[in-house]
Amino acid sequence: MKRTVVTAWMLMTALTLSACTMTDTQRRTSTGAAVGGAAAGLITGEWGWAAAGAAAGAAGGYLYDKQKKNEERH
């Protein structure tokens, strides 16, 4: 049951993100949140950890974006 919910959530997130125009920062942050939340949710099976994984993934996506932009400037 939980795997089905997480899979449906991941599909819904992917469709939502593909339907709009976003900046690179927004796209990388939201992708990080989706991947982090899904991974933590699948590993632990608990929504609390999925939320923590989404927060960590969002932070990681944001930092990745800043690093990429810094590399492009140099």
GURORO-333267 format. One record per residue (C-alpha): residue number from 0; residue in one letter; z, y, x. Coordinates in steps of 0.001 Angstrom, whole numbers, plus 500000, padded with zeros to 6 digits. Layout:
REM GURORO-333267
r pos:NUM | code:A | z:Z | y:Y | x:X
...
REM end
This chain:
REM GURORO-333267
r pos:0 | code:M | z:500000 | y:500000 | x:500000
r pos:1 | code:K | z:500981 | y:502501 | x:502682
r pos:2 | code:R | z:497901 | y:501720 | x:504723
r pos:3 | code:T | z:495724 | y:502456 | x:501687
r pos:4 | code:V | z:497458 | y:505790 | x:501111
r pos:5 | code:V | z:497075 | y:506796 | x:504762
r pos:6 | code:T | z:493426 | y:505748 | x:504795
r pos:7 | code:A | z:492753 | y:507732 | x:501629
r pos:8 | code:W | z:494552 | y:510736 | x:503112
r pos:9 | code:M | z:492476 | y:510527 | x:506298
r pos:10 | code:L | z:489237 | y:510318 | x:504294
r pos:11 | code:M | z:490252 | y:513250 | x:502115
r pos:12 | code:T | z:491108 | y:515315 | x:505196
r pos:13 | code:A | z:487809 | y:514491 | x:506869
r pos:14 | code:L | z:485835 | y:515457 | x:503778
r pos:15 | code:T | z:487809 | y:518657 | x:503355
r pos:16 | code:L | z:487296 | y:519702 | x:506958
r pos:17 | code:S | z:483593 | y:518968 | x:506876
r pos:18 | code:A | z:483046 | y:521039 | x:503744
r pos:19 | code:C | z:484010 | y:524433 | x:505140
r pos:20 | code:T | z:483277 | y:526639 | x:508081
r pos:21 | code:M | z:486149 | y:526995 | x:510485
r pos:22 | code:T | z:486653 | y:528533 | x:513882
r pos:23 | code:D | z:487023 | y:526208 | x:516846
r pos:24 | code:T | z:490762 | y:526897 | x:516945
r pos:25 | code:Q | z:491219 | y:526061 | x:513269
r pos:26 | code:R | z:489108 | y:522928 | x:513532
r pos:27 | code:R | z:490887 | y:521602 | x:516615
r pos:28 | code:T | z:494340 | y:522384 | x:515218
r pos:29 | code:S | z:493653 | y:520746 | x:511864
r pos:30 | code:T | z:492002 | y:517739 | x:513484
r pos:31 | code:G | z:495034 | y:517310 | x:515724
r pos:32 | code:A | z:497303 | y:517500 | x:512700
r pos:33 | code:A | z:495261 | y:514919 | x:510791
r pos:34 | code:V | z:495128 | y:512483 | x:513690
r pos:35 | code:G | z:498798 | y:512959 | x:514601
r pos:36 | code:G | z:499958 | y:512539 | x:511022
r pos:37 | code:A | z:497812 | y:509483 | x:510414
r pos:38 | code:A | z:498843 | y:507828 | x:513669
r pos:39 | code:A | z:502557 | y:508408 | x:513107
r pos:40 | code:G | z:502234 | y:507323 | x:509480
r pos:41 | code:L | z:500472 | y:504099 | x:510385
r pos:42 | code:I | z:502835 | y:503283 | x:513231
r pos:43 | code:T | z:506112 | y:503977 | x:511422
r pos:44 | code:G | z:505138 | y:503716 | x:507764
r pos:45 | code:E | z:507373 | y:506677 | x:506892
r pos:46 | code:W | z:506282 | y:510090 | x:505624
r pos:47 | code:G | z:508921 | y:511940 | x:507623
r pos:48 | code:W | z:507497 | y:510665 | x:510872
r pos:49 | code:A | z:503977 | y:511325 | x:509612
r pos:50 | code:A | z:504932 | y:514970 | x:509093
r pos:51 | code:A | z:506402 | y:515123 | x:512600
r pos:52 | code:G | z:503237 | y:513536 | x:513977
r pos:53 | code:A | z:501126 | y:516084 | x:512127
r pos:54 | code:A | z:503156 | y:518934 | x:513604
r pos:55 | code:A | z:502863 | y:517488 | x:517108
r pos:56 | code:G | z:499141 | y:516880 | x:516612
r pos:57 | code:A | z:498587 | y:520429 | x:515397
r pos:58 | code:A | z:500393 | y:521795 | x:518437
r pos:59 | code:G | z:498353 | y:519544 | x:520701
r pos:60 | code:G | z:495089 | y:520603 | x:519067
r pos:61 | code:Y | z:496007 | y:524263 | x:519415
r pos:62 | code:L | z:496921 | y:523873 | x:523089
r pos:63 | code:Y | z:493715 | y:521900 | x:523726
r pos:64 | code:D | z:491715 | y:524725 | x:522158
r pos:65 | code:K | z:493402 | y:527347 | x:524328
r pos:66 | code:Q | z:492754 | y:525257 | x:527445
r pos:67 | code:K | z:489056 | y:524841 | x:526556
r pos:68 | code:K | z:488662 | y:528577 | x:525956
r pos:69 | code:N | z:490404 | y:529319 | x:529252
r pos:70 | code:E | z:487986 | y:526974 | x:531064
r pos:71 | code:E | z:484991 | y:528657 | x:529432
r pos:72 | code:R | z:486109 | y:532066 | x:530694
r pos:73 | code:H | z:486272 | y:530923 | x:534319
REM end
